[in-house]
Amino acid sequence: MSPKTNPTRQWREIFFRKFLLALLIGGVGVACSKASGTNQTNSNSTAQTNAAAAPAPSSLQAKADGKGVFKLAYVPVKDQKFAHVEKLIKDSKLFEGLIAVSNEELTLPVNLTVIFRECNGKDENGEKEDPTNAWYSSKNHSITMCYGLVQQTEDLFKDDEKSEGELSMAVLNSTAWTFYHELGHALIDLYQIAHTGKEEDAADELSTFILINEGGDEGEKAALDGAENFFREASDDNDLNEDQFADVHSLDKQRFYNIICLVYGSNTKKYAYLTEGKEPTLPEGRAEDCEHEYERVTKAWTNILGPHLKPNK
């Protein structure tokens, strides 16, 4: 049966198994490396990749009936302060798995390249790149993931994780959330998806939807780690100014609560602890509608993505 006529079944049954496998692959060998941090707040769909810095993609160029495919590229680091996060990302094989799953499940009108690299050049406007950023370029059809972003996530998480392995997994989880956020921007552009409200919020929803619905316990943990990253970043919001209120991104704490609301809404019994205690993580006033919010998001993205899924093999 084609995914267009039955999107939910293929999306949940096939993508779930392969995404879970990719996450498990990502866990292999991560305890051998240190990791670092992510600043999803800086993600910007309007930023552009420096074309001169983008390499020829390395691998995973799966056939897709003559249509576009997902590709993955690693640009070797020159600054050795990023060497350990480069090693973490590459050794985990997590993104090889996520790219392979995406190639098997999604159709693309053009090639889409995911690039991990140092971000120390200039963008198309001649402005210096933010080294702790991630973005989708509609001109180059590429997603750039900066190693400085990964480094920053490690810095945010490293004081509280119990072991080096747990730290590495938290960093990989948060980076996976950021990847799917930027993929959301890419799919909104490539599929010409109509949406209301902020595109940044729509991309947040898609990332969280994929991780919750298709990743099982591991995916839910990745979504929670992505949310925790925002919570730890939220200290920057103490001195709010007009630029922050006017920004295309919601405030860090808003993004934190949006993510954990969807996780809680997906299984209110499993995640009841988020609403318990004198000072619950998720306030009662928000929690009471999270189940409906989760159902709405799931229905919307299942219907939107259904026509773009490949038929069952």
Residue frames as qw, qx, qy, qz and C-alpha x, y, z in Angstrom:
[[0.000, 0.889, 0.457, 0.000, 0.00, 0.00, 0.00],
 [0.404, 0.550, -0.041, 0.729, 1.37, 3.42, -0.84],
 [0.322, -0.247, -0.492, 0.770, 2.29, 5.80, 1.96],
 [0.163, -0.147, -0.152, -0.964, -0.04, 8.38, 0.49],
 [0.621, -0.342, -0.463, -0.532, -3.07, 6.23, 1.22],
 [0.810, -0.523, -0.262, 0.018, -1.81, 4.90, 4.55],
 [0.286, 0.732, -0.398, 0.473, 0.93, 7.18, 5.90],
 [0.540, -0.642, 0.374, -0.394, 0.61, 6.29, 9.56],
 [0.983, -0.117, 0.140, -0.021, 1.21, 2.58, 9.18],
 [0.790, 0.413, -0.144, 0.429, 4.41, 2.89, 7.16],
 [0.055, 0.776, -0.299, 0.552, 5.69, 5.83, 9.15],
 [0.611, -0.591, 0.365, -0.380, 5.22, 4.11, 12.49],
 [0.976, -0.094, 0.196, -0.017, 6.04, 0.49, 11.64],
 [0.820, 0.397, -0.034, 0.412, 9.00, 0.90, 9.28],
 [0.188, 0.771, -0.249, 0.555, 10.57, 4.17, 10.38],
 [0.647, -0.675, 0.210, -0.285, 10.30, 3.21, 14.05],
 [0.963, -0.146, 0.125, 0.189, 12.36, 0.05, 13.70],
 [0.702, 0.444, -0.019, 0.557, 15.07, 1.67, 11.60],
 [0.045, -0.824, 0.172, -0.538, 15.28, 4.83, 13.66],
 [0.766, -0.597, 0.191, -0.140, 15.59, 2.81, 16.85],
 [0.925, 0.067, 0.075, 0.367, 18.38, 0.78, 15.26],
 [0.421, 0.683, -0.092, 0.590, 20.15, 4.00, 14.28],
 [0.373, -0.805, 0.213, -0.409, 20.00, 5.24, 17.86],
 [0.914, -0.359, 0.180, 0.063, 21.37, 1.96, 19.14],
 [0.784, 0.367, 0.010, 0.501, 24.20, 2.16, 16.62],
 [0.093, 0.830, -0.122, 0.536, 24.85, 5.67, 17.82],
 [0.649, -0.713, 0.185, -0.191, 25.47, 4.37, 21.33],
 [0.954, 0.021, -0.034, 0.299, 28.40, 2.17, 20.29],
 [0.694, 0.133, -0.084, 0.702, 31.78, 3.39, 21.52],
 [0.005, -0.860, -0.107, -0.499, 30.64, 6.80, 22.75],
 [0.666, -0.739, -0.034, 0.093, 32.17, 6.32, 26.18],
 [0.786, -0.038, 0.104, 0.608, 35.64, 6.58, 24.65],
 [0.303, 0.416, 0.153, 0.843, 35.30, 10.24, 23.73],
 [0.033, -0.449, -0.427, 0.784, 34.42, 13.48, 25.44],
 [0.199, 0.632, 0.628, 0.408, 31.59, 15.51, 24.00],
 [0.154, -0.199, -0.171, 0.953, 30.42, 19.09, 23.93],
 [0.173, 0.498, 0.602, -0.600, 27.50, 21.46, 23.61],
 [0.176, 0.458, 0.704, 0.514, 24.66, 22.63, 21.54],
 [0.079, 0.365, 0.257, -0.891, 23.02, 25.98, 21.20],
 [0.238, 0.478, 0.794, 0.291, 19.77, 25.26, 19.41],
 [0.036, 0.822, 0.338, -0.457, 18.64, 28.77, 20.20],
 [0.069, -0.618, 0.374, 0.688, 21.01, 30.01, 17.54],
 [0.443, 0.237, 0.795, 0.340, 19.58, 27.76, 14.82],
 [0.242, 0.627, 0.031, -0.740, 18.61, 29.98, 11.93],
 [0.694, 0.390, 0.591, 0.132, 16.98, 28.82, 8.73],
 [0.387, 0.919, 0.061, -0.048, 17.92, 32.04, 6.97],
 [0.311, -0.730, 0.533, 0.293, 21.66, 31.63, 7.52],
 [0.818, 0.532, -0.166, -0.139, 23.55, 30.30, 4.50],
 [0.869, -0.250, 0.257, 0.340, 26.41, 27.84, 4.19],
 [0.008, -0.771, 0.447, 0.454, 29.66, 29.23, 2.83],
 [0.893, 0.414, -0.014, -0.174, 29.69, 27.49, -0.56],
 [0.435, 0.675, -0.577, 0.146, 33.46, 27.47, -0.74],
 [0.272, -0.455, 0.755, -0.386, 33.65, 25.64, 2.59],
 [0.862, 0.053, 0.306, -0.400, 31.17, 22.91, 1.66],
 [0.199, -0.405, 0.845, 0.287, 33.00, 19.73, 0.59],
 [0.585, 0.088, -0.644, -0.485, 31.95, 17.04, -1.81],
 [0.794, -0.336, 0.234, -0.449, 29.69, 14.72, 0.24],
 [0.117, -0.513, 0.850, -0.007, 31.45, 11.58, 1.36],
 [0.037, -0.013, -0.998, -0.045, 29.01, 8.69, 1.53],
 [0.246, 0.412, 0.769, -0.422, 25.49, 7.33, 1.91],
 [0.303, 0.333, -0.282, -0.847, 24.40, 8.45, -1.56],
 [0.438, 0.203, 0.869, -0.109, 21.59, 5.93, -1.78],
 [0.022, -0.164, -0.664, -0.729, 19.64, 5.57, -5.01],
 [0.255, 0.418, 0.575, -0.655, 16.19, 7.10, -4.98],
 [0.491, 0.582, 0.638, 0.114, 14.70, 6.43, -8.40],
 [0.417, 0.471, 0.272, 0.729, 16.52, 9.38, -9.94],
 [0.229, -0.900, -0.205, -0.310, 15.29, 11.84, -7.33],
 [0.017, 0.758, -0.446, 0.475, 17.16, 13.65, -4.61],
 [0.818, -0.215, -0.498, 0.190, 18.91, 11.85, -1.77],
 [0.484, -0.864, 0.137, -0.039, 20.27, 12.64, 1.66],
 [0.733, 0.401, -0.354, 0.420, 24.05, 12.86, 1.87],
 [0.630, -0.764, -0.020, 0.138, 26.46, 13.19, 4.77],
 [0.593, 0.592, -0.239, 0.490, 29.80, 14.99, 4.85],
 [0.639, -0.697, -0.076, 0.317, 32.45, 15.52, 7.51],
 [0.393, 0.820, -0.217, 0.354, 34.97, 18.32, 7.06],
 [0.752, -0.131, -0.403, 0.504, 38.17, 17.55, 9.04],
 [0.305, -0.943, -0.118, 0.064, 38.75, 20.01, 11.86],
 [0.529, 0.573, -0.277, 0.562, 41.81, 22.23, 11.93],
 [0.251, -0.617, 0.395, -0.633, 41.33, 23.59, 15.43],
 [0.447, 0.064, -0.878, 0.160, 42.21, 20.71, 17.75],
 [0.254, -0.038, 0.579, -0.774, 39.89, 21.97, 20.47],
 [0.745, 0.161, 0.011, -0.647, 37.11, 20.41, 18.37],
 [0.346, 0.336, -0.860, -0.167, 38.92, 17.12, 17.75],
 [0.113, 0.022, 0.929, -0.353, 37.18, 15.24, 20.55],
 [0.541, 0.397, 0.405, -0.621, 33.68, 16.27, 19.46],
 [0.538, 0.486, -0.505, -0.469, 34.50, 15.41, 15.86],
 [0.181, 0.215, -0.958, 0.050, 35.59, 11.98, 17.10],
 [0.344, 0.177, 0.733, -0.560, 32.43, 11.58, 19.17],
 [0.618, 0.467, 0.060, -0.630, 30.12, 12.36, 16.25],
 [0.530, 0.474, -0.626, -0.319, 32.01, 10.21, 13.75],
 [0.081, 0.211, -0.956, 0.187, 32.68, 7.25, 16.05],
 [0.476, 0.148, 0.603, -0.623, 29.05, 7.07, 17.16],
 [0.043, 0.102, 0.843, 0.526, 27.85, 6.43, 13.56],
 [0.226, 0.511, 0.641, -0.526, 24.57, 7.93, 14.71],
 [0.347, 0.634, -0.034, -0.691, 24.15, 10.27, 11.77],
 [0.135, 0.229, -0.853, -0.448, 25.12, 7.61, 9.24],
 [0.068, 0.306, 0.942, -0.123, 22.17, 5.67, 10.63],
 [0.234, 0.637, 0.417, -0.605, 19.78, 8.63, 10.59],
 [0.246, 0.529, -0.420, -0.695, 20.77, 9.53, 7.03],
 [0.064, 0.054, -0.954, -0.289, 20.33, 5.93, 5.87],
 [0.152, 0.475, 0.806, -0.319, 16.86, 5.77, 7.44],
 [0.251, 0.657, 0.109, -0.703, 15.88, 9.08, 5.84],
 [0.182, 0.378, -0.675, -0.607, 17.01, 7.85, 2.41],
 [0.022, -0.138, -0.984, -0.114, 14.91, 4.72, 2.75],
 [0.054, 0.563, 0.755, -0.332, 11.78, 6.49, 3.91],
 [0.145, 0.789, 0.204, -0.561, 11.56, 10.00, 2.43],
 [0.601, 0.536, 0.372, 0.462, 11.46, 11.22, -1.16],
 [0.235, -0.671, 0.016, 0.703, 13.31, 14.42, -2.03],
 [0.568, 0.803, 0.175, -0.052, 13.04, 16.67, -5.09],
 [0.385, 0.794, -0.402, 0.245, 16.77, 17.56, -4.81],
 [0.716, 0.015, -0.543, 0.439, 19.82, 16.29, -2.96],
 [0.410, -0.855, 0.046, -0.314, 20.08, 17.42, 0.66],
 [0.666, 0.284, -0.511, 0.463, 23.54, 17.38, 2.26],
 [0.621, -0.780, -0.065, -0.036, 24.20, 17.32, 6.01],
 [0.567, 0.551, -0.347, 0.504, 27.62, 18.82, 6.77],
 [0.675, -0.697, -0.104, 0.219, 29.51, 18.60, 10.07],
 [0.607, 0.446, -0.082, 0.652, 32.32, 21.16, 10.15],
 [0.326, -0.403, -0.253, 0.817, 34.01, 24.01, 11.95],
 [0.197, 0.848, 0.436, 0.227, 32.13, 27.22, 11.28],
 [0.436, -0.615, 0.016, 0.657, 34.79, 29.89, 11.05],
 [0.356, 0.218, 0.486, 0.768, 34.20, 31.34, 7.59],
 [0.209, 0.252, 0.088, -0.941, 31.79, 33.91, 6.22],
 [0.484, 0.470, 0.717, -0.177, 28.23, 33.51, 5.03],
 [0.445, 0.532, 0.532, 0.486, 26.78, 34.69, 1.73],
 [0.029, -0.967, -0.212, -0.142, 26.31, 38.17, 3.13],
 [0.466, 0.584, -0.353, 0.563, 29.98, 38.41, 4.02],
 [0.488, -0.686, 0.265, -0.471, 29.28, 38.20, 7.74],
 [0.077, 0.402, -0.881, 0.237, 31.25, 35.99, 10.11],
 [0.679, -0.227, -0.642, -0.273, 29.64, 32.64, 10.81],
 [0.580, -0.570, 0.347, -0.468, 28.51, 31.83, 14.33],
 [0.300, 0.362, -0.881, 0.044, 30.66, 28.84, 15.38],
 [0.176, 0.073, 0.875, -0.445, 27.96, 27.62, 17.80],
 [0.558, 0.310, 0.023, -0.769, 25.18, 27.50, 15.23],
 [0.362, 0.143, 0.890, 0.236, 23.30, 25.10, 12.98],
 [0.395, 0.519, 0.062, -0.756, 21.24, 26.05, 9.93],
 [0.632, 0.386, 0.648, 0.178, 19.54, 25.00, 6.74],
 [0.015, -0.443, 0.332, 0.833, 20.48, 26.73, 3.48],
 [0.659, 0.540, 0.440, -0.285, 17.69, 26.89, 0.93],
 [0.392, 0.790, -0.354, -0.311, 20.18, 28.01, -1.74],
 [0.157, 0.511, -0.843, -0.057, 22.62, 25.13, -1.29],
 [0.879, -0.165, -0.270, -0.355, 20.06, 22.61, 0.00],
 [0.588, 0.193, -0.662, 0.423, 22.32, 21.77, 2.91],
 [0.632, -0.752, -0.129, -0.137, 22.17, 21.47, 6.68],
 [0.408, 0.543, -0.514, 0.524, 25.27, 22.72, 8.48],
 [0.770, -0.607, -0.196, 0.004, 26.03, 21.35, 11.95],
 [0.207, 0.795, -0.423, 0.383, 28.88, 23.26, 13.59],
 [0.709, -0.050, -0.606, 0.356, 31.30, 21.43, 15.84],
 [0.062, 0.248, -0.390, 0.885, 31.29, 24.49, 18.08],
 [0.645, -0.303, -0.127, -0.689, 27.60, 23.79, 18.67],
 [0.871, -0.146, -0.470, 0.018, 28.41, 20.27, 19.84],
 [0.460, 0.175, -0.501, 0.711, 31.21, 21.64, 22.02],
 [0.253, -0.348, 0.187, -0.883, 28.79, 24.03, 23.67],
 [0.810, -0.304, -0.283, -0.414, 26.38, 21.23, 24.55],
 [0.760, -0.036, -0.530, 0.375, 29.14, 19.35, 26.32],
 [0.181, 0.255, -0.375, 0.873, 29.94, 22.49, 28.30],
 [0.524, -0.350, -0.019, -0.776, 26.28, 22.78, 29.35],
 [0.898, -0.215, -0.264, -0.278, 25.92, 19.13, 30.39],
 [0.643, 0.321, -0.619, 0.316, 29.33, 18.12, 31.68],
 [0.089, -0.412, 0.581, -0.696, 28.97, 19.22, 35.31],
 [0.664, -0.142, 0.347, -0.647, 25.87, 17.13, 36.02],
 [0.863, 0.192, -0.395, -0.251, 26.25, 13.89, 34.03],
 [0.808, -0.509, 0.282, -0.092, 27.30, 10.91, 36.18],
 [0.748, -0.189, 0.506, 0.385, 29.75, 9.35, 33.75],
 [0.047, -0.438, 0.497, 0.747, 31.61, 10.09, 30.55],
 [0.091, 0.210, 0.899, 0.374, 29.34, 7.68, 28.69],
 [0.051, 0.727, 0.649, -0.219, 26.18, 9.36, 29.97],
 [0.036, -0.704, 0.077, 0.705, 27.60, 12.74, 29.02],
 [0.092, -0.197, 0.718, 0.661, 28.37, 11.53, 25.51],
 [0.071, 0.445, 0.870, 0.200, 24.87, 10.14, 25.04],
 [0.018, 0.782, 0.420, -0.460, 23.28, 13.36, 26.31],
 [0.037, -0.577, 0.333, 0.745, 25.34, 15.34, 23.80],
 [0.064, 0.029, 0.852, 0.519, 24.47, 12.97, 20.94],
 [0.067, 0.604, 0.788, -0.099, 20.80, 13.09, 21.91],
 [0.028, 0.785, 0.191, -0.588, 20.70, 16.87, 21.99],
 [0.046, -0.424, 0.556, 0.713, 22.58, 17.06, 18.67],
 [0.108, 0.269, 0.904, 0.314, 20.11, 14.63, 17.12],
 [0.094, 0.753, 0.565, -0.324, 17.26, 16.91, 18.25],
 [0.004, 0.705, -0.168, -0.689, 18.99, 19.87, 16.60],
 [0.132, -0.122, 0.801, 0.570, 19.54, 17.87, 13.41],
 [0.101, 0.505, 0.845, 0.146, 15.84, 17.08, 13.14],
 [0.033, 0.788, 0.285, -0.545, 14.98, 20.70, 13.88],
 [0.014, 0.553, -0.439, -0.708, 17.06, 21.79, 10.89],
 [0.119, 0.133, 0.910, 0.375, 15.61, 18.94, 8.84],
 [0.155, 0.686, 0.648, -0.292, 12.23, 20.45, 9.66],
 [0.104, 0.737, -0.112, -0.659, 13.30, 23.71, 8.01],
 [0.063, -0.279, 0.777, 0.560, 14.55, 21.74, 5.01],
 [0.138, 0.353, 0.916, 0.134, 11.33, 19.77, 4.58],
 [0.159, 0.758, 0.409, -0.482, 9.18, 22.88, 5.00],
 [0.094, 0.653, -0.363, -0.658, 11.17, 24.45, 2.16],
 [0.023, -0.205, 0.870, 0.447, 11.50, 21.43, -0.14],
 [0.062, 0.407, 0.910, 0.050, 7.92, 20.19, 0.28],
 [0.124, -0.317, -0.191, -0.921, 6.52, 23.74, 0.31],
 [0.325, -0.458, -0.801, 0.207, 4.67, 23.00, 3.53],
 [0.187, -0.651, -0.136, -0.723, 2.14, 25.63, 4.53],
 [0.501, -0.345, -0.648, 0.459, 2.17, 26.52, 8.21],
 [0.191, -0.875, -0.149, -0.420, 0.89, 29.20, 10.54],
 [0.638, -0.756, 0.099, 0.112, 2.85, 30.79, 13.33],
 [0.105, -0.801, 0.557, 0.195, 6.63, 30.74, 13.56],
 [0.809, 0.378, -0.445, -0.075, 8.52, 28.36, 11.28],
 [0.138, 0.468, -0.765, 0.420, 10.94, 27.84, 14.16],
 [0.580, -0.143, 0.562, -0.572, 8.11, 26.48, 16.30],
 [0.893, 0.286, -0.076, -0.340, 6.99, 24.20, 13.47],
 [0.584, 0.490, -0.629, 0.151, 10.54, 22.84, 13.15],
 [0.207, -0.364, 0.733, -0.536, 10.67, 22.29, 16.93],
 [0.793, 0.037, 0.300, -0.529, 7.43, 20.32, 16.68],
 [0.845, 0.392, -0.323, -0.165, 8.67, 18.14, 13.84],
 [0.304, 0.495, -0.751, 0.314, 11.92, 17.28, 15.60],
 [0.373, -0.221, 0.691, -0.578, 10.12, 16.35, 18.79],
 [0.843, 0.187, 0.075, -0.499, 7.41, 14.43, 16.89],
 [0.728, 0.425, -0.537, -0.042, 9.96, 12.25, 15.10],
 [0.159, 0.400, -0.793, 0.432, 11.91, 11.47, 18.24],
 [0.524, -0.105, 0.562, -0.631, 8.85, 10.65, 20.34],
 [0.838, 0.253, 0.097, -0.473, 6.89, 8.69, 17.76],
 [0.843, 0.445, -0.299, -0.052, 9.65, 6.83, 15.98],
 [0.323, 0.584, -0.654, 0.355, 12.48, 6.41, 18.47],
 [0.754, -0.342, -0.557, 0.063, 10.88, 4.57, 21.37],
 [0.604, -0.730, -0.166, 0.272, 12.41, 5.12, 24.81],
 [0.605, -0.145, 0.169, 0.765, 15.69, 6.27, 23.25],
 [0.171, 0.522, 0.379, 0.745, 13.93, 8.84, 21.08],
 [0.389, -0.841, -0.326, -0.188, 11.95, 10.19, 24.01],
 [0.664, -0.548, -0.031, 0.507, 15.19, 10.52, 25.99],
 [0.464, 0.162, 0.276, 0.826, 16.72, 12.42, 23.06],
 [0.082, -0.739, -0.374, -0.555, 13.77, 14.83, 23.07],
 [0.567, -0.793, -0.207, 0.082, 14.13, 15.36, 26.82],
 [0.653, -0.290, 0.102, 0.692, 17.87, 15.99, 26.45],
 [0.268, 0.451, 0.344, 0.779, 17.10, 18.51, 23.73],
 [0.320, -0.832, -0.322, -0.320, 14.67, 20.21, 26.08],
 [0.684, -0.622, -0.110, 0.365, 17.18, 20.19, 28.94],
 [0.556, 0.122, 0.166, 0.806, 19.69, 21.90, 26.70],
 [0.025, -0.680, -0.281, -0.677, 17.27, 24.82, 26.35],
 [0.585, -0.770, -0.252, -0.036, 16.66, 24.89, 30.10],
 [0.715, -0.375, 0.009, 0.591, 20.40, 25.15, 30.76],
 [0.363, 0.317, 0.257, 0.837, 20.69, 27.89, 28.15],
 [0.151, -0.807, -0.501, -0.274, 17.81, 29.81, 29.71],
 [0.477, -0.598, -0.204, 0.611, 20.03, 31.79, 32.05],
 [0.291, 0.048, 0.317, 0.901, 20.72, 34.01, 29.06],
 [0.131, -0.618, -0.577, -0.517, 17.05, 35.02, 29.15],
 [0.386, -0.577, -0.507, 0.510, 17.35, 36.69, 32.58],
 [0.068, -0.525, 0.029, 0.848, 18.11, 40.02, 30.96],
 [0.461, 0.547, 0.670, 0.200, 15.40, 40.04, 28.35],
 [0.039, -0.445, 0.153, 0.881, 15.54, 42.73, 25.71],
 [0.597, 0.526, 0.083, -0.600, 13.54, 43.74, 22.68],
 [0.363, 0.477, -0.724, -0.341, 15.71, 41.71, 20.31],
 [0.061, -0.058, 0.984, -0.156, 14.96, 38.52, 22.24],
 [0.448, 0.407, 0.580, -0.545, 11.23, 39.21, 22.32],
 [0.539, 0.636, -0.134, -0.536, 11.24, 39.97, 18.59],
 [0.099, -0.419, 0.861, 0.272, 13.39, 36.96, 17.64],
 [0.667, 0.125, -0.511, -0.528, 12.03, 34.32, 15.26],
 [0.487, -0.034, -0.850, 0.198, 12.80, 31.70, 17.91],
 [0.604, -0.709, -0.244, -0.269, 10.69, 31.35, 21.02],
 [0.214, -0.760, 0.516, -0.333, 12.53, 31.97, 24.28],
 [0.295, 0.319, -0.894, 0.113, 14.62, 29.08, 25.59],
 [0.251, 0.021, 0.808, -0.533, 12.30, 28.26, 28.46],
 [0.684, 0.326, 0.089, -0.646, 9.28, 28.34, 26.15],
 [0.628, 0.396, -0.624, -0.244, 10.97, 25.83, 23.87],
 [0.046, 0.216, -0.908, 0.356, 11.85, 23.71, 26.91],
 [0.465, 0.157, 0.611, -0.621, 8.22, 23.57, 28.05],
 [0.691, 0.400, -0.208, -0.566, 6.91, 22.96, 24.53],
 [0.469, 0.348, -0.808, -0.080, 9.11, 19.89, 24.15],
 [0.002, -0.064, 0.909, -0.413, 8.43, 18.34, 27.53],
 [0.581, 0.210, 0.299, -0.727, 4.70, 19.00, 27.10],
 [0.724, 0.344, -0.428, -0.418, 4.72, 16.85, 23.96],
 [0.334, 0.246, -0.892, 0.179, 6.75, 14.12, 25.69],
 [0.254, 0.043, 0.721, -0.643, 4.37, 14.14, 28.65],
 [0.643, 0.286, 0.070, -0.707, 1.33, 14.21, 26.38],
 [0.557, 0.322, -0.707, -0.295, 2.56, 11.15, 24.49],
 [0.667, -0.193, -0.714, 0.092, 2.31, 9.01, 27.66],
 [0.308, -0.714, 0.133, -0.614, 0.92, 10.77, 30.72],
 [0.895, -0.441, -0.013, -0.067, 1.38, 7.71, 32.95],
 [0.853, 0.136, -0.110, 0.493, 4.98, 7.07, 31.97],
 [0.369, 0.344, -0.129, 0.854, 5.95, 10.72, 32.38],
 [0.425, -0.791, -0.406, -0.172, 3.71, 11.53, 35.33],
 [0.646, -0.416, -0.195, 0.610, 6.84, 12.45, 37.32],
 [0.301, 0.293, 0.179, 0.890, 7.09, 15.61, 35.22],
 [0.306, -0.606, -0.263, -0.685, 3.95, 16.93, 36.94],
 [0.732, -0.517, -0.435, 0.088, 4.60, 15.69, 40.47],
 [0.554, -0.119, -0.317, 0.761, 6.08, 17.36, 43.53],
 [0.117, -0.766, -0.342, 0.533, 5.69, 20.78, 45.10],
 [0.152, 0.737, -0.272, -0.600, 7.48, 22.38, 42.15],
 [0.821, 0.265, 0.498, 0.091, 6.69, 20.14, 39.16],
 [0.388, -0.167, 0.504, 0.753, 8.80, 20.39, 36.02],
 [0.047, -0.336, -0.617, -0.711, 5.63, 20.89, 33.97],
 [0.238, 0.033, 0.391, -0.888, 3.10, 23.27, 35.55],
 [0.337, 0.358, 0.839, -0.232, -0.44, 21.95, 35.98],
 [0.391, 0.686, 0.162, -0.592, -1.93, 24.67, 33.81],
 [0.335, 0.562, -0.599, -0.461, 0.12, 23.51, 30.82],
 [0.121, -0.172, 0.978, 0.008, 0.08, 19.80, 31.59],
 [0.508, 0.326, 0.648, -0.464, -3.68, 19.46, 31.47],
 [0.642, 0.658, 0.040, -0.392, -3.76, 20.09, 27.71],
 [0.097, -0.603, 0.722, 0.324, -0.54, 18.30, 26.70],
 [0.512, 0.114, 0.849, 0.064, -2.23, 15.06, 25.66],
 [0.502, 0.763, 0.380, -0.150, -4.45, 16.94, 23.23],
 [0.099, 0.874, -0.348, -0.324, -1.45, 18.98, 22.06],
 [0.338, -0.354, 0.835, 0.252, 0.50, 15.81, 21.35],
 [0.544, 0.398, 0.739, 0.008, -2.40, 14.28, 19.42],
 [0.376, 0.881, 0.122, -0.262, -2.79, 17.43, 17.33],
 [0.024, -0.758, 0.568, 0.321, 0.90, 17.59, 16.45],
 [0.436, -0.130, 0.875, 0.165, 1.03, 13.88, 15.62],
 [0.547, 0.591, 0.587, -0.083, -2.03, 14.04, 13.38],
 [0.275, 0.909, -0.083, -0.303, -0.78, 17.14, 11.59],
 [0.051, -0.680, 0.672, 0.289, 2.76, 15.91, 10.83],
 [0.530, 0.048, 0.843, 0.080, 1.61, 12.39, 9.95],
 [0.539, 0.706, 0.448, -0.098, -0.74, 13.82, 7.32],
 [0.170, 0.910, -0.248, -0.284, 1.81, 16.36, 6.07],
 [0.164, -0.576, 0.767, 0.232, 4.64, 13.86, 5.65],
 [0.743, 0.155, 0.633, -0.150, 2.53, 10.96, 4.40],
 [0.707, 0.692, 0.097, -0.111, 2.57, 11.91, 0.70],
 [0.251, 0.830, -0.497, 0.024, 6.38, 12.21, 0.80],
 [0.616, -0.385, 0.684, -0.066, 7.08, 8.72, 2.15],
 [0.264, 0.347, -0.798, -0.417, 8.34, 6.04, -0.21],
 [0.850, -0.078, -0.235, -0.465, 6.05, 3.10, -0.97],
 [0.775, -0.387, 0.489, -0.098, 6.49, -0.13, 0.95],
 [0.162, 0.517, -0.786, -0.297, 9.21, -2.30, -0.58]]
